[in-house]
C-alpha cells in the first residue's frame, strides 16, 4: 500500500464538487482478474483505490467479449499444460505451435481464431508484457490452415429474411400502432410493436443487429403531431455509446 501524504492548506481550502455519479459493479471481469493483482498491484497499490483501478482495468470490455476470451484462454491453458510451459512465458513460436494444436483438434474454423489470439494478447498486456500472438508468421500459419481445413459436414447457410415477410411485419406494426395505448399495463403490446420496428429498421438500413435489438427506451421517440417515429442510433460495436454529435437520426413515417 502506498504511504499517505500529509494534508496541506490547499486540502482544507478545497471545496468538494457535488456528487453527480455513482459507481456500480462491473458487468463482467476479465478471466485473469485475480492474477493481475500481483502484477498491477505493485504499481497502483493494494488499497481501496488500487482495487478500484483493478476493477476499471479488468472491466473495460463487454461481457460477451470476456466470455469469448474465457473460452480462448481455457484452450490456451490446456495447450500450455501439455507443452509444459507457463502461459505468461509463451513465445511467438509457441503461438505457431498453438495454431497447429488447434488445427489438429479440428474443433474450430480457421476464420474463428482471432478471438483466441486477441484474448492471449490482452492477457499479456494486462500483465504488463508485450503481446506474442501476432506477426507475419502467425498470419501465414492461419492462412495455411484456412487453405487446408475442410468441413466434415456441410456448414449452415444463412438465408436472408425475405422482403415480403418484412413488409408483413411493417403492415402489422401499422395496424398494431392504431390500437396501441402507451400505458405501462400494455407492456406486451409495446414490446411487440418495438420488435417489429427493430426488425424493419435493421432490414432497411443494414445496421448491426445489436444496434436495433439493444436500443434503449430513450433511443425511440414517437412524434404524434408529425406522424413520425424518431430513432436515435446510438449503439456501436463493443457496447460503446457514441457522442451526442455522432448520433445519426432516422425519421420513420407511421
C-alpha positions in Angstrom: 0.0 0.0 0.0 1.3 3.5 -0.8 2.1 5.8 2.1 -0.3 8.7 2.7 1.0 12.2 2.3 0.4 14.9 4.9 -2.5 17.2 4.5 -1.7 20.8 3.3 -3.6 24.1 3.4 -4.7 23.5 -0.1 -6.5 20.4 1.0 -8.5 22.3 3.7 -9.4 25.2 1.3 -10.7 22.9 -1.4 -14.5 22.8 -1.8 -15.7 19.4 -3.0 -17.9 19.4 -6.0 -21.4 18.0 -5.7 -21.6 14.2 -6.4 -23.3 13.5 -9.7 -22.4 9.9 -10.4 -22.1 6.6 -8.5 -20.1 3.5 -9.3 -21.7 0.1 -9.9 -20.2 -3.3 -10.0 -18.6 -4.2 -13.4 -20.9 -6.2 -15.6 -18.0 -8.7 -16.1 -14.4 -9.1 -15.2 -11.5 -10.3 -17.4 -10.9 -14.1 -16.8 -7.5 -13.2 -15.4 -8.7 -10.6 -13.0 -7.2 -12.4 -9.9 -3.8 -13.0 -11.4 -3.5 -9.3 -12.4 -3.3 -8.2 -8.7 0.3 -9.5 -8.3 1.4 -7.7 -11.5 -0.5 -4.4 -11.3 -0.8 -4.1 -7.6 2.8 -3.2 -7.2 2.2 -0.1 -9.4 -1.2 1.2 -8.3 -1.3 -0.1 -4.7 -3.4 -2.7 -2.9 -5.7 -0.3 -1.0 -9.2 0.7 -2.0 -8.1 2.9 -4.9 -5.8 0.2 -6.1 -8.7 -2.3 -6.0 -10.8 0.2 -8.0 -8.0 0.6 -10.6 -8.0 -3.2 -11.0 -11.8 -3.2 -11.5 -11.5 -0.5 -14.1 -8.8 -2.3 -16.0 -10.5 -5.7 -15.9 -14.0 -4.4 -16.6 -13.3 -2.4 -19.7 -14.8 -4.8 -22.3 -18.3 -6.1 -22.9 -19.4 -9.3 -21.0 -19.7 -11.1 -24.3 -16.1 -10.3 -25.2 -14.9 -11.5 -21.8 -16.9 -14.7 -22.3 -15.2 -15.3 -25.6 -11.9 -14.5 -24.1 -12.5 -17.1 -21.4 -13.1 -19.8 -24.0 -9.9 -18.9 -25.7 -7.8 -18.8 -22.5 -9.1 -22.1 -21.3 -7.9 -23.7 -24.6 -4.6 -21.9 -24.3 -4.1 -23.1 -20.8 -4.7 -26.7 -21.7 -2.2 -26.3 -24.5 0.4 -24.8 -22.2 -0.1 -27.6 -19.7 0.5 -30.2 -22.4 3.6 -28.3 -23.6 4.9 -27.8 -20.1 5.1 -24.0 -20.3 3.7 -21.2 -18.2 1.1 -19.1 -20.1 2.9 -15.8 -19.5 6.2 -17.3 -20.7 4.8 -18.3 -24.0 6.6 -17.0 -27.1 5.7 -16.2 -30.7 7.0 -19.7 -31.6 4.5 -21.2 -29.1 1.7 -19.3 -30.8 2.6 -21.1 -34.0 2.5 -24.4 -32.2 -0.8 -23.4 -30.6 -2.2 -22.8 -34.0 -1.1 -26.2 -35.1 -2.6 -27.7 -31.9 -5.9 -26.0 -32.6 -5.8 -27.2 -36.3 -5.2 -30.8 -35.2 -8.1 -30.7 -32.8 -10.5 -30.0 -35.7 -12.9 -28.1 -33.5 -12.6 -24.5 -34.7 -12.6 -22.9 -38.1 -9.6 -21.0 -39.3 -11.6 -17.8 -39.6 -12.7 -18.1 -36.0 -9.2 -18.0 -34.4 -8.9 -14.2 -33.9 -10.8 -14.1 -30.6 -8.3 -16.7 -29.2 -5.3 -14.6 -30.2 -7.0 -11.4 -29.1 -7.6 -12.9 -25.7 -3.9 -14.0 -25.4 -2.6 -10.6 -26.4 -5.0 -8.8 -24.0 -3.9 -11.3 -21.3 -0.2 -10.4 -21.9 -0.9 -6.6 -22.0 -2.9 -6.7 -18.8 0.1 -8.4 -17.1 2.4 -5.7 -18.4 4.0 -7.9 -21.0 4.3 -7.4 -24.8 1.8 -9.5 -26.8 3.1 -12.5 -28.7 0.1 -13.7 -30.7 0.9 -11.6 -33.8 3.4 -11.2 -36.7 3.7 -12.4 -40.3 4.5 -16.0 -39.4 1.3 -16.4 -37.4 -0.6 -14.7 -40.2 0.8 -17.2 -42.7 0.0 -20.1 -40.4 -3.6 -19.1 -40.1 -3.8 -18.7 -43.9 -2.3 -22.1 -44.4 -4.9 -23.6 -42.0 -7.7 -21.9 -44.0 -6.3 -23.4 -47.2 -6.0 -27.0 -45.7 -9.1 -27.1 -43.5 -12.2 -28.8 -44.9 -15.5 -29.2 -43.0 -16.6 -32.7 -42.3 -20.3 -31.7 -42.6 -21.9 -29.0 -44.8 -21.8 -25.7 -42.9 -25.0 -23.9 -42.1 -26.2 -21.5 -44.7 -27.5 -18.1 -43.7 -30.8 -17.3 -45.5 -31.7 -13.6 -45.9 -35.0 -12.6 -44.4 -37.5 -12.5 -47.4 -38.7 -9.0 -48.2 -42.4 -10.0 -48.2 -42.1 -11.1 -44.5 -40.6 -7.8 -43.5 -43.4 -6.0 -45.4 -45.9 -8.0 -43.4 -44.2 -7.0 -40.2 -44.4 -3.4 -41.2 -48.1 -3.7 -42.0 -48.7 -5.5 -38.7 -46.9 -2.7 -36.9 -49.2 -0.1 -38.7 -52.3 -2.0 -37.5 -50.8 -2.5 -34.1 -50.0 1.1 -33.6 -53.5 2.3 -34.3 -54.9 0.3 -31.5 -51.9 0.8 -29.2 -52.2 2.7 -25.9 -48.9 3.8 -24.5 -49.5 2.7 -20.9 -47.4 0.6 -18.6 -50.1 -2.1 -18.5 -49.7 -2.6 -22.2 -46.1 -3.6 -22.0 -46.5 -6.8 -24.0 -48.1 -4.9 -26.9 -45.5 -2.1 -26.8 -42.7 -4.7 -26.9 -44.3 -6.4 -29.8 -44.6 -3.1 -31.7 -40.9 -2.3 -30.8 -39.8 -5.7 -32.1 -41.5 -5.2 -35.4 -39.9 -1.7 -35.7 -36.4 -3.1 -34.8 -36.6 -5.9 -37.5 -37.8 -3.5 -40.1 -35.2 -0.8 -39.3 -32.3 -3.3 -39.3 -33.5 -4.8 -42.6 -33.8 -1.4 -44.4 -30.8 0.3 -43.0 -28.5 -2.7 -42.9 -27.1 -2.0 -39.4 -25.7 -4.4 -36.9 -28.4 -6.5 -35.3 -27.2 -5.5 -31.9 -27.8 -1.8 -32.8 -31.5 -2.3 -33.1 -32.2 -5.2 -30.7 -30.4 -3.4 -27.8 -31.9 0.0 -28.3 -32.7 1.8 -25.0 -36.1 3.4 -24.2 -34.7 6.8 -24.8 -33.5 5.8 -28.3 -37.0 5.9 -29.7 -39.4 8.8 -29.6 -42.9 9.0 -31.2 -43.8 12.3 -32.7 -47.6 12.1 -32.8 -48.0 15.6 -34.3 -45.7 15.0 -37.2 -46.6 11.3 -37.5 -43.1 10.1 -37.3 -41.0 7.7 -35.2 -37.6 9.2 -34.3 -35.0 6.6 -33.8 -31.6 7.6 -32.4 -28.9 5.1 -33.5 -26.5 5.4 -30.5 -25.1 1.9 -30.3 -21.8 0.9 -31.7 -19.6 -2.2 -31.6 -18.5 -3.2 -28.1 -21.4 -1.7 -26.3 -19.8 1.8 -26.6 -22.0 4.9 -26.8 -21.4 7.5 -29.5 -21.2 11.1 -28.6 -24.2 13.3 -28.9 -22.8 14.9 -32.1 -22.4 11.5 -33.7 -25.9 10.2 -33.4 -27.5 9.7 -36.9 -31.2 10.3 -36.7 -33.7 8.2 -38.7 -37.2 9.6 -39.1 -39.6 6.9 -40.0 -43.1 7.7 -41.1 -46.0 5.9 -39.5 
